[in-house]
Amino acid sequence: MADSSKILLSGEENSEQIKIDPSVLEVILGIAAEKVDGVAGMRGSLKSGLNWVLGREDHGKGVNVKVDEDNKLIADVYVYLESGVNVPKVGMELQKKLKAQLLQMTDLELKAINVHVVGLAFPEDEKDTEETTSELFPEDEVEK
């Protein structure tokens, strides 16, 4: 099914072959993972950070797809979750949605989807930030 760098799909009727780079699968899974409720973001790498600085979006960040010795696909997904969510529930939802998305788009099945929760994202409380910030030169002092 696959060599070291490409995943090979064979046609049944006329023996045509399609080669898919694992980075394509990573992009598919990355986009699908970001759409799951409770996921705040994906873990990036140095490469994805540089792409972000340059204005490019890396949809495959936080996903690593590999082929094991039995030629089965294994995906590792590294996510930040929103605070207050049920972590096991979101993890199971991620596995379900990613497996379905990849099967729908490529007709490939994943042997395993390993979800790694890297951290939690806490929303900033806007009221606290408004109270702690003050004007540098308030209008009352200027008039005196």
Secondary structure in CASP SS format (residue, H / E / C, confidence):
PFRMAT SS
TARGET T0000
AUTHOR 0000-0000-0000
METHOD secondary structure of the structure
MODEL  1
M C 1.00
A E 1.00
D C 1.00
S C 1.00
S C 1.00
K C 1.00
I E 1.00
L E 1.00
L E 1.00
S E 1.00
G C 1.00
E C 1.00
E C 1.00
N C 1.00
S C 1.00
E C 1.00
Q E 1.00
I E 1.00
K E 1.00
I E 1.00
D C 1.00
P H 1.00
S H 1.00
V H 1.00
L H 1.00
E H 1.00
V H 1.00
I H 1.00
L H 1.00
G H 1.00
I H 1.00
A H 1.00
A H 1.00
E H 1.00
K C 1.00
V C 1.00
D C 1.00
G C 1.00
V E 1.00
A E 1.00
G E 1.00
M E 1.00
R C 1.00
G C 1.00
S C 1.00
L H 1.00
K H 1.00
S H 1.00
G H 1.00
L H 1.00
N H 1.00
W H 1.00
V H 1.00
L C 1.00
G C 1.00
R C 1.00
E C 1.00
D C 1.00
H C 1.00
G C 1.00
K C 1.00
G C 1.00
V E 1.00
N E 1.00
V E 1.00
K E 1.00
V E 1.00
D C 1.00
E C 1.00
D C 1.00
N C 1.00
K C 1.00
L E 1.00
I E 1.00
A E 1.00
D E 1.00
V E 1.00
Y E 1.00
V E 1.00
Y E 1.00
L E 1.00
E E 1.00
S C 1.00
G C 1.00
V C 1.00
N C 1.00
V H 1.00
P H 1.00
K H 1.00
V H 1.00
G H 1.00
M H 1.00
E H 1.00
L H 1.00
Q H 1.00
K H 1.00
K H 1.00
L H 1.00
K H 1.00
A H 1.00
Q H 1.00
L H 1.00
L H 1.00
Q H 1.00
M H 1.00
T H 1.00
D C 1.00
L C 1.00
E C 1.00
L E 1.00
K E 1.00
A E 1.00
I E 1.00
N E 1.00
V E 1.00
H E 1.00
V E 1.00
V E 1.00
G E 1.00
L E 1.00
A E 1.00
F C 1.00
P C 1.00
E C 1.00
D C 1.00
E H 1.00
K H 1.00
D H 1.00
T H 1.00
E H 1.00
E H 1.00
T H 1.00
T C 1.00
S C 1.00
E C 1.00
L C 1.00
F C 1.00
P C 1.00
E H 1.00
D H 1.00
E H 1.00
V H 1.00
E H 1.00
K C 1.00
END
